[in-house]
Every structure is written in C-alpha cells, then in structure tokens.
C-alpha cells in the first residue's frame, strides 16, 4: 500500500499502541483544521504483511477510491497489527487491540472510517465494515455522502 505513487499515507502497526497514537494525533490535527479524512483499517502490520484475505481483496478498490478523493480529503491506510494481537483478549474476554477498544472502535477488518464536519462538529461520520467483495461504487457512496468533490 505504501509507496511513492499511492494517493494515501500508511500507518504501520508493528506496535499497535504506537499506530493507535499516530492515528489519534492525525485525527486531532484534522479536528482542528476540520479537513475531512478517510481511513481504511486493514489486518496486518503493514501493506507488506497483511493476514486478512478480505483486506488484500479490498486494497485495490480502496486505492482507486483514494485516488479519486485525494484532492478533497486526506486518505490513510491504517494497519491494526498482526492477527494474534488483533484477536487478543483480556482476562474478562474483551479485545485489547487499541483500535477495537477505543475510538474509532474498529470491530472488524477491513473497515472504512470517514471523519468530517457532521451536524456542526468534526467527528466520525461513518464507520463501515467492508464486505468480502466490495465495489468502488459501494465505497464511493459512503465517502461522497460526507465529502464533496471540488
């Protein structure tokens, strides 16, 4: 996913806690600037190490979507960590991965999150689990409901 030609930035998750802090930092910057952002959460430590088969299938669709909207929003691909970390639970049976346990409350991967001004405040306006076989149009409808193209 990450690379010179890609229309988005990747947040790697060799350490999910650090990746979560980076996502929160970026979200806070957008909250101040009120510039919309789109984040694609995928199962892996990086785009070179994706364990989620649905995420591998959704990535090219997301890349095309990112290219289409990159002038209007900042677009991020966010790794949630390795499979063991993603599925790890505490003694009470709750998942401990920071993306699952805290905002943006990603409960499955792949997930698309749109953050924008919605009802007067900058917030997570949409959080959608991406189906096994997504189409570009499916994802475009979600993003365009909250982001206007120039």
Number of C-alpha atoms within 10 A of each C-alpha: 19 16 10 8 8 14 21 24 17 20 23 23 21 16 14 21 15 14 21 23 13 16 18 14 12 14 22 13 12 19 18 9 10 16 17 24 24 24 24 27 24 28 26 25 23 22 22 10 15 19 17 16 13 18 24 18 15 22 18 14 18 24 18 15 19 25 14 14 22 18 12 15 21 18 24 24 24 28 28 31 27 20 14 9 17 21 13 13 13 9 8 6 8 12 17 16 23 21 25 17 13 11 11 18 13 22 16 15 22 26 20 23 22 24 25 24 18 12 8 7 11 19 18 18 18 16 19 17 15 20 15 12 10 15 15 14 11 12 16 18 11 17 24 12 11 17 21 11 11 6
